[in-house]
Amino acid sequence: PEAGGSDPPHPYSTISSLVTQDPSATNLHIVPMSVAGSMFPYYLPDFRSCADYADSSSPGKYDRIIAYIPTGHAEATKWNVRNAVRTATVPRRMSGLPGARRPEDDEDTVDVEVRLVGYSEHSSFAELLEFLRGVRPAKVV
């Protein structure tokens, strides 16, 4: 116990207070990797799926999405290395969205960026630092 007789809060108690099941209450969403794309037979980003997910979870809230695919295959092929960061502007689907906009409005698109991030349980310290530089978290626990 610390001075004063009480134990410090468990680190996970702070983290769990930041987690929510309400997609409209956060800008960070953890989704299945298949939402961002596929890795077989080679890396193919799924821009439409990313844009649709964003609009289904928080209609019209986002105009830019960045998806990360953590994979041990980021550098497995020349294709993956050359295409590790892909971008596309995706038209929103108009049906069913509250307050749907006219197709000619600039706000009717979502800019989607999908990035491969080299990852494995055996990542080196240098690889982990490179990942952190890309994500730029406010705090690492």
Disulfide bonds with the S-S distance in Angstrom:
none
